[in-house]
Amino acid sequence: MTGWASAWVDAPVVVLVVGFVYASVADLRAREVSDRLWQLLGVIGFALGFAVFGSGGTVPLLLWLLVGLLTLEHLVAWDDHLPKSWRPQADRLELAAYAASVAIVAIAVVRIGIGPSAVPVGVIAVLATVLLARVLFEVGALYGGADAKALMISGLLVPTFSHPLLASPVSPYALGAIPFSIDLLTNAALLSVVVPVFLALRNLRRGEFAFPRGFTGYYLPVGDLPERFVWVRDPAAGELPTSEDAETSAEDERVRREVARRLAERGVRRVWVSPQLPFLVLMAAGAGAAILAGNLVLDIIAYL
């Protein structure tokens, strides 16, 4: 594919990379990413999808409209605009939207099959990504709402990616059948192994390693608590406020300052903490690895 059509196909990848780099910087600095970023990336991905699937005819376009709107509804507080009597039913309305989308796509697959002029693989990949992100968020595997939104947007921008830039032992067909979000998450999980290894080496160097907690945290001076994105995990510290339910970075900082004040009053100088991991950074690295080499786990298996 050449010319403007090739540019349209490559544009979502470029937008994804730029967006994830920006999100990673924001996550490192404040552990908080504005919804405006995901809204912008979502609208761009939605629009670019029409250019990608437009040549398939009316059915692919309508199905893209369906899964695209299902994705975008997670980026706006639409339930705030419902009549007050309807707001308690917002979750049920969203569940109905999920069920209707799955049913429509499933019926279309049965009736007309899968293909560029039928049900595009990209449409199925986006729907699978939205459902996966929501499930992972609900069970706590994706801690922050920004992580779930990032996963959904990655799927909307790049539903599948079957041609990694570097040579890969995994066949393009195999990658083309896997949602890009799965490659991203798998790679991020693999790369996250670096974190406990780094913590263990840090603790070993300081002579403070103890199994198994030496892989999950470290000692931090109490005075540094307000400036570090950490959770206090020290049983010896007793009952303390927790910032795990904080909605904003500012709330999180206020809790850490209060914890530091209470510990200082008790004469505690150091406390065991675990880092608040900037998972968006790992997701960005996972996306980059997927673009360069595909699914790293499948690559490793193929080499074995």
FIMIFI-405733 format. One record per residue (C-alpha): residue in three letters; chain; residue number from 1; x, y, z. Coordinates in Angstrom, 3 decimals, decimal comma, padded with zeros to 6 digits. Example, Ala and Ser with C-alpha at 12.3 -4.5 7.8 and 13.67 -1.06 7.14 Angstrom:
BEGIN
<res Ala | chain A | n 1 | u 012,300 | v -004,500 | w 007,800>
<res Ser | chain A | n 2 | u 013,670 | v -001,060 | w 007,140>
This chain:
BEGIN
<res Met | chain A | n 1 | u 000,000 | v 000,000 | w 000,000>
<res Thr | chain A | n 2 | u 001,455 | v 003,365 | w -000,967>
<res Gly | chain A | n 3 | u 000,654 | v 007,073 | w -000,911>
<res Trp | chain A | n 4 | u -002,038 | v 008,578 | w 001,252>
<res Ala | chain A | n 5 | u -003,598 | v 005,200 | w 002,105>
<res Ser | chain A | n 6 | u -000,331 | v 003,976 | w 003,638>
<res Ala | chain A | n 7 | u -000,092 | v 007,191 | w 005,646>
<res Trp | chain A | n 8 | u -003,600 | v 006,580 | w 007,038>
<res Val | chain A | n 9 | u -002,619 | v 003,065 | w 008,109>
<res Asp | chain A | n 10 | u 000,585 | v 004,212 | w 009,803>
<res Ala | chain A | n 11 | u -000,913 | v 007,328 | w 011,392>
<res Pro | chain A | n 12 | u -002,638 | v 005,462 | w 014,283>
<res Val | chain A | n 13 | u 000,684 | v 003,907 | w 015,304>
<res Val | chain A | n 14 | u 002,361 | v 007,324 | w 015,347>
<res Val | chain A | n 15 | u -000,506 | v 008,843 | w 017,352>
<res Leu | chain A | n 16 | u -000,370 | v 005,927 | w 019,805>
<res Val | chain A | n 17 | u 003,374 | v 006,313 | w 020,389>
<res Val | chain A | n 18 | u 003,174 | v 010,097 | w 020,870>
<res Gly | chain A | n 19 | u 000,190 | v 009,760 | w 023,192>
<res Phe | chain A | n 20 | u 001,794 | v 007,069 | w 025,336>
<res Val | chain A | n 21 | u 005,046 | v 009,018 | w 025,636>
<res Tyr | chain A | n 22 | u 003,104 | v 012,055 | w 026,864>
<res Ala | chain A | n 23 | u 001,066 | v 009,886 | w 029,269>
<res Ser | chain A | n 24 | u 004,232 | v 008,232 | w 030,609>
<res Val | chain A | n 25 | u 005,831 | v 011,580 | w 031,422>
<res Ala | chain A | n 26 | u 002,658 | v 012,728 | w 033,195>
<res Asp | chain A | n 27 | u 002,432 | v 009,435 | w 035,089>
<res Leu | chain A | n 28 | u 006,044 | v 009,693 | w 036,238>
<res Arg | chain A | n 29 | u 005,625 | v 013,283 | w 037,388>
<res Ala | chain A | n 30 | u 002,244 | v 013,110 | w 039,105>
<res Arg | chain A | n 31 | u 000,824 | v 009,570 | w 038,810>
<res Glu | chain A | n 32 | u -002,114 | v 011,268 | w 037,122>
<res Val | chain A | n 33 | u -003,080 | v 011,698 | w 033,459>
<res Ser | chain A | n 34 | u -005,788 | v 014,070 | w 032,263>
<res Asp | chain A | n 35 | u -008,871 | v 012,542 | w 030,649>
<res Arg | chain A | n 36 | u -008,464 | v 015,120 | w 027,902>
<res Leu | chain A | n 37 | u -005,530 | v 013,135 | w 026,525>
<res Trp | chain A | n 38 | u -007,579 | v 009,939 | w 026,208>
<res Gln | chain A | n 39 | u -010,499 | v 011,891 | w 024,759>
<res Leu | chain A | n 40 | u -008,252 | v 013,417 | w 022,102>
<res Leu | chain A | n 41 | u -006,593 | v 010,118 | w 021,238>
<res Gly | chain A | n 42 | u -009,967 | v 008,370 | w 021,220>
<res Val | chain A | n 43 | u -011,505 | v 010,819 | w 018,774>
<res Ile | chain A | n 44 | u -008,456 | v 010,583 | w 016,517>
<res Gly | chain A | n 45 | u -008,525 | v 006,777 | w 016,593>
<res Phe | chain A | n 46 | u -012,268 | v 006,746 | w 015,932>
<res Ala | chain A | n 47 | u -011,883 | v 009,046 | w 012,925>
<res Leu | chain A | n 48 | u -008,891 | v 007,189 | w 011,493>
<res Gly | chain A | n 49 | u -010,812 | v 003,929 | w 011,779>
<res Phe | chain A | n 50 | u -013,359 | v 005,140 | w 009,252>
<res Ala | chain A | n 51 | u -010,544 | v 005,718 | w 006,774>
<res Val | chain A | n 52 | u -009,140 | v 002,233 | w 007,394>
<res Phe | chain A | n 53 | u -012,453 | v 000,333 | w 007,232>
<res Gly | chain A | n 54 | u -014,272 | v 002,579 | w 004,778>
<res Ser | chain A | n 55 | u -013,326 | v 000,547 | w 001,721>
<res Gly | chain A | n 56 | u -015,177 | v -002,490 | w 003,085>
<res Gly | chain A | n 57 | u -018,631 | v -001,031 | w 002,638>
<res Thr | chain A | n 58 | u -021,534 | v -000,086 | w 004,874>
<res Val | chain A | n 59 | u -021,487 | v -003,026 | w 007,301>
<res Pro | chain A | n 60 | u -017,852 | v -002,587 | w 008,443>
<res Leu | chain A | n 61 | u -018,438 | v 001,148 | w 008,865>
<res Leu | chain A | n 62 | u -021,560 | v 000,608 | w 010,973>
<res Leu | chain A | n 63 | u -019,811 | v -001,975 | w 013,132>
<res Trp | chain A | n 64 | u -016,844 | v 000,371 | w 013,598>
<res Leu | chain A | n 65 | u -019,296 | v 003,101 | w 014,606>
<res Leu | chain A | n 66 | u -020,755 | v 000,721 | w 017,184>
<res Val | chain A | n 67 | u -017,500 | v -000,383 | w 018,845>
<res Gly | chain A | n 68 | u -015,998 | v 003,096 | w 018,521>
<res Leu | chain A | n 69 | u -018,874 | v 004,720 | w 020,398>
<res Leu | chain A | n 70 | u -018,763 | v 001,952 | w 023,020>
<res Thr | chain A | n 71 | u -015,104 | v 002,807 | w 023,599>
<res Leu | chain A | n 72 | u -015,595 | v 006,570 | w 023,675>
<res Glu | chain A | n 73 | u -018,422 | v 006,428 | w 026,205>
<res His | chain A | n 74 | u -015,853 | v 005,450 | w 028,841>
<res Leu | chain A | n 75 | u -014,092 | v 008,784 | w 028,350>
<res Val | chain A | n 76 | u -016,995 | v 011,092 | w 029,212>
<res Ala | chain A | n 77 | u -019,090 | v 011,427 | w 032,356>
<res Trp | chain A | n 78 | u -022,344 | v 010,817 | w 030,467>
<res Asp | chain A | n 79 | u -024,089 | v 009,538 | w 033,589>
<res Asp | chain A | n 80 | u -023,797 | v 013,008 | w 035,153>
<res His | chain A | n 81 | u -026,178 | v 014,300 | w 032,468>
<res Leu | chain A | n 82 | u -028,862 | v 011,695 | w 033,097>
<res Pro | chain A | n 83 | u -032,015 | v 012,647 | w 034,992>
<res Lys | chain A | n 84 | u -031,473 | v 012,088 | w 038,707>
<res Ser | chain A | n 85 | u -033,916 | v 009,195 | w 038,753>
<res Trp | chain A | n 86 | u -031,886 | v 007,435 | w 036,050>
<res Arg | chain A | n 87 | u -028,397 | v 007,867 | w 037,536>
<res Pro | chain A | n 88 | u -028,584 | v 004,814 | w 039,833>
<res Gln | chain A | n 89 | u -029,241 | v 002,774 | w 036,680>
<res Ala | chain A | n 90 | u -026,089 | v 003,982 | w 034,878>
<res Asp | chain A | n 91 | u -024,214 | v 000,714 | w 035,446>
<res Arg | chain A | n 92 | u -027,133 | v -001,279 | w 034,103>
<res Leu | chain A | n 93 | u -027,344 | v 000,947 | w 031,045>
<res Glu | chain A | n 94 | u -023,640 | v 000,437 | w 030,406>
<res Leu | chain A | n 95 | u -024,002 | v -003,315 | w 030,874>
<res Ala | chain A | n 96 | u -026,852 | v -003,275 | w 028,367>
<res Ala | chain A | n 97 | u -024,598 | v -001,423 | w 025,906>
<res Tyr | chain A | n 98 | u -021,930 | v -004,111 | w 026,344>
<res Ala | chain A | n 99 | u -024,443 | v -006,913 | w 025,852>
<res Ala | chain A | n 100 | u -026,001 | v -005,272 | w 022,795>
<res Ser | chain A | n 101 | u -022,601 | v -004,659 | w 021,192>
<res Val | chain A | n 102 | u -021,459 | v -008,238 | w 021,754>
<res Ala | chain A | n 103 | u -024,758 | v -009,589 | w 020,448>
<res Ile | chain A | n 104 | u -024,715 | v -007,429 | w 017,299>
<res Val | chain A | n 105 | u -021,107 | v -008,312 | w 016,445>
<res Ala | chain A | n 106 | u -021,686 | v -012,013 | w 017,183>
<res Ile | chain A | n 107 | u -024,811 | v -012,134 | w 014,992>
<res Ala | chain A | n 108 | u -022,946 | v -010,351 | w 012,209>
<res Val | chain A | n 109 | u -020,103 | v -012,871 | w 012,409>
<res Val | chain A | n 110 | u -022,574 | v -015,769 | w 012,163>
<res Arg | chain A | n 111 | u -024,529 | v -014,183 | w 009,320>
<res Ile | chain A | n 112 | u -021,801 | v -012,709 | w 007,103>
<res Gly | chain A | n 113 | u -018,517 | v -014,003 | w 008,497>
<res Ile | chain A | n 114 | u -015,220 | v -012,255 | w 009,195>
<res Gly | chain A | n 115 | u -013,372 | v -010,200 | w 006,610>
<res Pro | chain A | n 116 | u -012,772 | v -006,726 | w 005,194>
<res Ser | chain A | n 117 | u -016,262 | v -006,584 | w 003,656>
<res Ala | chain A | n 118 | u -017,957 | v -008,474 | w 006,491>
<res Val | chain A | n 119 | u -016,968 | v -008,156 | w 010,165>
<res Pro | chain A | n 120 | u -013,415 | v -006,747 | w 010,213>
<res Val | chain A | n 121 | u -010,972 | v -008,420 | w 012,577>
<res Gly | chain A | n 122 | u -010,239 | v -004,915 | w 013,891>
<res Val | chain A | n 123 | u -013,824 | v -004,490 | w 015,064>
<res Ile | chain A | n 124 | u -013,666 | v -007,759 | w 017,010>
<res Ala | chain A | n 125 | u -010,279 | v -006,730 | w 018,459>
<res Val | chain A | n 126 | u -011,629 | v -003,374 | w 019,683>
<res Leu | chain A | n 127 | u -014,666 | v -004,995 | w 021,281>
<res Ala | chain A | n 128 | u -012,455 | v -007,613 | w 022,975>
<res Thr | chain A | n 129 | u -010,131 | v -004,861 | w 024,221>
<res Val | chain A | n 130 | u -012,955 | v -002,843 | w 025,784>
<res Leu | chain A | n 131 | u -014,324 | v -005,905 | w 027,558>
<res Leu | chain A | n 132 | u -010,852 | v -006,979 | w 028,717>
<res Ala | chain A | n 133 | u -010,003 | v -003,522 | w 030,060>
<res Arg | chain A | n 134 | u -013,285 | v -003,290 | w 031,966>
<res Val | chain A | n 135 | u -012,884 | v -006,747 | w 033,513>
<res Leu | chain A | n 136 | u -009,269 | v -006,072 | w 034,533>
<res Phe | chain A | n 137 | u -010,314 | v -002,751 | w 036,072>
<res Glu | chain A | n 138 | u -013,202 | v -004,295 | w 038,007>
<res Val | chain A | n 139 | u -011,020 | v -007,069 | w 039,473>
<res Gly | chain A | n 140 | u -008,255 | v -004,609 | w 040,360>
<res Ala | chain A | n 141 | u -005,654 | v -005,895 | w 037,914>
<res Leu | chain A | n 142 | u -005,595 | v -002,431 | w 036,354>
<res Tyr | chain A | n 143 | u -005,398 | v -000,211 | w 039,427>
<res Gly | chain A | n 144 | u -006,186 | v 003,202 | w 037,947>
<res Gly | chain A | n 145 | u -008,904 | v 004,336 | w 035,590>
<res Ala | chain A | n 146 | u -006,219 | v 005,866 | w 033,381>
<res Asp | chain A | n 147 | u -004,683 | v 002,407 | w 032,853>
<res Ala | chain A | n 148 | u -008,011 | v 000,966 | w 031,674>
<res Lys | chain A | n 149 | u -008,666 | v 003,957 | w 029,427>
<res Ala | chain A | n 150 | u -005,164 | v 003,705 | w 027,981>
<res Leu | chain A | n 151 | u -005,739 | v 000,043 | w 027,134>
<res Met | chain A | n 152 | u -009,061 | v 000,822 | w 025,447>
<res Ile | chain A | n 153 | u -007,557 | v 003,675 | w 023,455>
<res Ser | chain A | n 154 | u -004,612 | v 001,542 | w 022,368>
<res Gly | chain A | n 155 | u -007,121 | v -000,927 | w 020,957>
<res Leu | chain A | n 156 | u -009,120 | v 001,785 | w 019,215>
<res Leu | chain A | n 157 | u -006,031 | v 003,314 | w 017,607>
<res Val | chain A | n 158 | u -004,307 | v 000,027 | w 016,737>
<res Pro | chain A | n 159 | u -006,776 | v -002,891 | w 016,864>
<res Thr | chain A | n 160 | u -004,207 | v -005,375 | w 015,488>
<res Phe | chain A | n 161 | u -000,589 | v -005,061 | w 014,384>
<res Ser | chain A | n 162 | u 000,742 | v -007,926 | w 012,298>
<res His | chain A | n 163 | u 003,924 | v -006,380 | w 010,917>
<res Pro | chain A | n 164 | u 006,432 | v -005,521 | w 013,694>
<res Leu | chain A | n 165 | u 009,316 | v -003,405 | w 012,485>
<res Leu | chain A | n 166 | u 011,968 | v -005,927 | w 013,535>
<res Ala | chain A | n 167 | u 012,169 | v -009,519 | w 012,351>
<res Ser | chain A | n 168 | u 010,044 | v -011,827 | w 014,479>
<res Pro | chain A | n 169 | u 009,764 | v -015,617 | w 014,527>
<res Val | chain A | n 170 | u 006,017 | v -015,321 | w 015,058>
<res Ser | chain A | n 171 | u 004,061 | v -015,448 | w 011,814>
<res Pro | chain A | n 172 | u 002,272 | v -012,246 | w 010,738>
<res Tyr | chain A | n 173 | u -000,969 | v -014,226 | w 010,579>
<res Ala | chain A | n 174 | u -000,634 | v -015,197 | w 014,232>
<res Leu | chain A | n 175 | u -000,061 | v -011,607 | w 015,312>
<res Gly | chain A | n 176 | u -002,853 | v -010,373 | w 013,081>
<res Ala | chain A | n 177 | u -005,271 | v -012,638 | w 014,931>
<res Ile | chain A | n 178 | u -004,260 | v -011,243 | w 018,345>
<res Pro | chain A | n 179 | u -005,581 | v -007,856 | w 019,517>
<res Phe | chain A | n 180 | u -002,753 | v -005,340 | w 019,832>
<res Ser | chain A | n 181 | u -003,889 | v -004,710 | w 023,417>
<res Ile | chain A | n 182 | u -003,021 | v -008,320 | w 024,302>
<res Asp | chain A | n 183 | u 000,475 | v -007,897 | w 022,864>
<res Leu | chain A | n 184 | u 000,830 | v -004,625 | w 024,794>
<res Leu | chain A | n 185 | u -000,317 | v -006,112 | w 028,115>
<res Thr | chain A | n 186 | u 001,722 | v -009,281 | w 027,720>
<res Asn | chain A | n 187 | u 004,840 | v -007,275 | w 026,976>
<res Ala | chain A | n 188 | u 004,166 | v -004,890 | w 029,876>
<res Ala | chain A | n 189 | u 003,762 | v -007,841 | w 032,267>
<res Leu | chain A | n 190 | u 007,028 | v -009,343 | w 031,053>
<res Leu | chain A | n 191 | u 008,886 | v -006,041 | w 031,346>
<res Ser | chain A | n 192 | u 007,474 | v -005,468 | w 034,848>
<res Val | chain A | n 193 | u 009,798 | v -008,227 | w 036,099>
<res Val | chain A | n 194 | u 012,472 | v -005,523 | w 036,074>
<res Val | chain A | n 195 | u 010,816 | v -003,808 | w 039,063>
<res Pro | chain A | n 196 | u 011,185 | v -006,546 | w 041,743>
<res Val | chain A | n 197 | u 014,684 | v -007,320 | w 040,460>
<res Phe | chain A | n 198 | u 015,656 | v -003,658 | w 040,832>
<res Leu | chain A | n 199 | u 014,162 | v -003,491 | w 044,355>
<res Ala | chain A | n 200 | u 015,961 | v -006,676 | w 045,389>
<res Leu | chain A | n 201 | u 019,307 | v -005,362 | w 044,120>
<res Arg | chain A | n 202 | u 018,740 | v -002,045 | w 045,887>
<res Asn | chain A | n 203 | u 017,988 | v -003,795 | w 049,172>
<res Leu | chain A | n 204 | u 020,931 | v -006,171 | w 048,791>
<res Arg | chain A | n 205 | u 023,295 | v -003,265 | w 048,185>
<res Arg | chain A | n 206 | u 022,070 | v -001,606 | w 051,388>
<res Gly | chain A | n 207 | u 022,101 | v -004,830 | w 053,398>
<res Glu | chain A | n 208 | u 018,341 | v -004,636 | w 053,980>
<res Phe | chain A | n 209 | u 017,095 | v -007,523 | w 051,867>
<res Ala | chain A | n 210 | u 014,630 | v -009,953 | w 053,432>
<res Phe | chain A | n 211 | u 012,649 | v -012,562 | w 051,559>
<res Pro | chain A | n 212 | u 010,030 | v -012,093 | w 050,189>
<res Arg | chain A | n 213 | u 009,356 | v -008,444 | w 050,942>
<res Gly | chain A | n 214 | u 012,752 | v -007,421 | w 049,596>
<res Phe | chain A | n 215 | u 011,253 | v -007,811 | w 046,129>
<res Thr | chain A | n 216 | u 008,322 | v -005,486 | w 046,783>
<res Gly | chain A | n 217 | u 009,575 | v -002,532 | w 048,810>
<res Tyr | chain A | n 218 | u 012,346 | v -000,700 | w 050,643>
<res Tyr | chain A | n 219 | u 013,014 | v 001,527 | w 053,656>
<res Leu | chain A | n 220 | u 012,391 | v 005,235 | w 053,195>
<res Pro | chain A | n 221 | u 013,093 | v 008,138 | w 055,577>
<res Val | chain A | n 222 | u 009,804 | v 009,418 | w 056,958>
<res Gly | chain A | n 223 | u 010,675 | v 012,956 | w 055,913>
<res Asp | chain A | n 224 | u 010,747 | v 011,852 | w 052,267>
<res Leu | chain A | n 225 | u 007,235 | v 010,414 | w 052,281>
<res Pro | chain A | n 226 | u 005,447 | v 013,546 | w 050,984>
<res Glu | chain A | n 227 | u 007,780 | v 013,742 | w 047,975>
<res Arg | chain A | n 228 | u 007,665 | v 010,072 | w 046,939>
<res Phe | chain A | n 229 | u 004,899 | v 008,113 | w 045,259>
<res Val | chain A | n 230 | u 004,767 | v 005,220 | w 047,732>
<res Trp | chain A | n 231 | u 002,470 | v 003,304 | w 050,039>
<res Val | chain A | n 232 | u 003,449 | v 002,606 | w 053,641>
<res Arg | chain A | n 233 | u 003,549 | v -001,181 | w 054,117>
<res Asp | chain A | n 234 | u 005,296 | v -001,366 | w 057,483>
<res Pro | chain A | n 235 | u 003,274 | v -003,365 | w 060,080>
<res Ala | chain A | n 236 | u 005,303 | v -001,697 | w 062,818>
<res Ala | chain A | n 237 | u 003,867 | v 001,680 | w 061,806>
<res Gly | chain A | n 238 | u 000,422 | v 000,719 | w 063,143>
<res Glu | chain A | n 239 | u -002,884 | v 002,097 | w 061,878>
<res Leu | chain A | n 240 | u -002,363 | v 004,947 | w 059,447>
<res Pro | chain A | n 241 | u -004,417 | v 006,751 | w 056,779>
<res Thr | chain A | n 242 | u -004,128 | v 005,183 | w 053,347>
<res Ser | chain A | n 243 | u -004,019 | v 006,906 | w 049,986>
<res Glu | chain A | n 244 | u -005,052 | v 003,857 | w 047,960>
<res Asp | chain A | n 245 | u -008,548 | v 005,281 | w 047,495>
<res Ala | chain A | n 246 | u -007,314 | v 008,777 | w 046,620>
<res Glu | chain A | n 247 | u -008,979 | v 010,134 | w 043,481>
<res Thr | chain A | n 248 | u -006,325 | v 012,701 | w 042,602>
<res Ser | chain A | n 249 | u -002,594 | v 013,178 | w 042,965>
<res Ala | chain A | n 250 | u -003,230 | v 016,100 | w 045,328>
<res Glu | chain A | n 251 | u -005,315 | v 013,902 | w 047,639>
<res Asp | chain A | n 252 | u -002,618 | v 011,260 | w 047,582>
<res Glu | chain A | n 253 | u 000,018 | v 013,813 | w 048,584>
<res Arg | chain A | n 254 | u -002,137 | v 015,132 | w 051,446>
<res Val | chain A | n 255 | u -002,466 | v 011,615 | w 052,847>
<res Arg | chain A | n 256 | u 001,282 | v 011,011 | w 052,606>
<res Arg | chain A | n 257 | u 001,970 | v 014,287 | w 054,405>
<res Glu | chain A | n 258 | u -000,440 | v 013,317 | w 057,186>
<res Val | chain A | n 259 | u 001,186 | v 009,881 | w 057,493>
<res Ala | chain A | n 260 | u 004,643 | v 011,472 | w 057,642>
<res Arg | chain A | n 261 | u 003,450 | v 013,876 | w 060,368>
<res Arg | chain A | n 262 | u 002,021 | v 011,087 | w 062,517>
<res Leu | chain A | n 263 | u 005,094 | v 008,904 | w 062,143>
<res Ala | chain A | n 264 | u 007,384 | v 011,828 | w 063,007>
<res Glu | chain A | n 265 | u 005,344 | v 012,495 | w 066,155>
<res Arg | chain A | n 266 | u 005,947 | v 008,872 | w 067,190>
<res Gly | chain A | n 267 | u 009,655 | v 009,287 | w 066,639>
<res Val | chain A | n 268 | u 009,734 | v 006,917 | w 063,643>
<res Arg | chain A | n 269 | u 012,618 | v 007,800 | w 061,329>
<res Arg | chain A | n 270 | u 012,308 | v 005,180 | w 058,603>
<res Val | chain A | n 271 | u 009,402 | v 003,121 | w 057,319>
<res Trp | chain A | n 272 | u 008,974 | v 000,235 | w 054,888>
<res Val | chain A | n 273 | u 007,194 | v 001,304 | w 051,707>
<res Ser | chain A | n 274 | u 006,264 | v -000,094 | w 048,323>
<res Pro | chain A | n 275 | u 006,412 | v 002,103 | w 045,207>
<res Gln | chain A | n 276 | u 003,327 | v 003,288 | w 043,379>
<res Leu | chain A | n 277 | u 004,305 | v 001,878 | w 040,021>
<res Pro | chain A | n 278 | u 003,725 | v 004,146 | w 037,010>
<res Phe | chain A | n 279 | u 002,026 | v 001,348 | w 035,075>
<res Leu | chain A | n 280 | u 001,425 | v 003,621 | w 032,095>
<res Val | chain A | n 281 | u 005,202 | v 003,687 | w 031,628>
<res Leu | chain A | n 282 | u 005,236 | v -000,106 | w 031,473>
<res Met | chain A | n 283 | u 002,272 | v -000,036 | w 029,088>
<res Ala | chain A | n 284 | u 004,097 | v 002,435 | w 026,868>
<res Ala | chain A | n 285 | u 007,158 | v 000,188 | w 026,894>
<res Gly | chain A | n 286 | u 004,920 | v -002,792 | w 026,117>
<res Ala | chain A | n 287 | u 003,358 | v -000,929 | w 023,200>
<res Gly | chain A | n 288 | u 006,783 | v 000,031 | w 021,880>
<res Ala | chain A | n 289 | u 007,968 | v -003,567 | w 022,155>
<res Ala | chain A | n 290 | u 004,839 | v -004,766 | w 020,329>
<res Ile | chain A | n 291 | u 005,457 | v -002,315 | w 017,491>
<res Leu | chain A | n 292 | u 009,116 | v -003,291 | w 017,241>
<res Ala | chain A | n 293 | u 009,005 | v -007,039 | w 017,859>
<res Gly | chain A | n 294 | u 005,396 | v -008,141 | w 018,328>
<res Asn | chain A | n 295 | u 004,482 | v -010,315 | w 021,304>
<res Leu | chain A | n 296 | u 007,666 | v -010,885 | w 023,310>
<res Val | chain A | n 297 | u 006,292 | v -013,941 | w 025,099>
<res Leu | chain A | n 298 | u 005,372 | v -015,604 | w 021,807>
<res Asp | chain A | n 299 | u 008,783 | v -014,629 | w 020,444>
<res Ile | chain A | n 300 | u 010,513 | v -016,303 | w 023,404>
<res Ile | chain A | n 301 | u 008,367 | v -019,421 | w 023,030>
<res Ala | chain A | n 302 | u 009,160 | v -019,549 | w 019,319>
<res Tyr | chain A | n 303 | u 012,890 | v -019,408 | w 020,070>
<res Leu | chain A | n 304 | u 012,701 | v -022,268 | w 022,596>
